[in-house]
Structures are given as C-alpha cells and as structure tokens.
Amino acid sequence: MTSAVALAALGVLTAVLVHQAHDHNPKDAQPPPLGPHQSDVQRIAVVADGFPASPTGGIQLPGGRSVTFSVVTNDLINPVPGPHEAELALEPDDTHADWHLVKAGDVITEYGIRVKVLKIWRMPNPEHDAVDVQADRLPTPPPSPITPIPSTPATASAPAS
C-alpha cells in the first residue's frame, strides 16, 4: 500500500513539474523587479512598435515643467549581437524629442537634468526590453556676484562748463 501511495505521489509531482515547464515560455521573460532603489532610479519600458505613443518615464522640474522619457531598444531596430544599445528620447515638451543612442554607463546632460543609463535589459522578446536610468535635476548655479566697476577719469563725468 505504501509503495502505491509513493508511486501516486511521484506521478502527481511529475505531472506538476511537466505542467510548469510547459507554462514557462522564455518569450514571456521580463526584467526582474527593480527592487529597492534610490528615488531617482526608474525603469523605462520600451515602446514595442518603435514609435512612442506616450512617454514611460520622466522627471519633474521646478516651476511645474517636466522632461519625459521614451525608449526603443536597438534590438527592435537592428537585432545583432554585441553591446546592448537603446534609443532614449528626452522630451522637454510635446513638440519635439531629442533622441540619443545610449549604452550602459552613458550620461546625458540636457534641459537642466542629468540622466545616467544604468542597465539595458535585452529580453528574449524585444517587446519586454527596458532601460534602467538614474535621473536627477542639475544643481542651479549660484548667481554671479555683481562687482561694481570703480569710476576712473575716463569713465567719470566731466564737470559742466
């Protein structure tokens, strides 16, 4: 009787493992969750069709202005082996976007922000690719002190005659 129970348990375990193996499709693999991170780190999901319909990340600037981010991985454009690259767009408004070909470690400084590319996730299905970036505002430089120019004989007003 115990061997029949053990055999039945082994059959159930085998069926579960086979079922899980069939359910896991590598094409569905996604980057792991971002996990604990600094507040200025974000994951930008790719726009699969290569034409960003709406930004998937961004940063708020003082005065209510914002710069938004969109990304297309280079694998969607030209899937070749080699370093992972992506096209990252910085959009200061709705009228235009500045596109940059980037790889991990690249830093873009534009529109009063600094964006550092931390990792480009190249997944089996390029529609699941993503880019992790660190984006922060650049410090506002202090105003230059105004230095009065001393009056010289050449700049002094001449006495009225």
Secondary structure, DSSP 4 states (H G I P E B T S, - for coil): -HHHHHHHHHHHHHHHHHHHHHH--GGG--PPP--S--TTEEEEEP-TTSS-SS-SEEEE-GGG-EEEEEEEEHHHHS--SSS--EEEEEEEETTEEEEEEE-TT-EEEETTEEEEEEEEE--SSGGG-EEEEEEEEPPPPPPPPP-PPPP-TTTSPPPP-
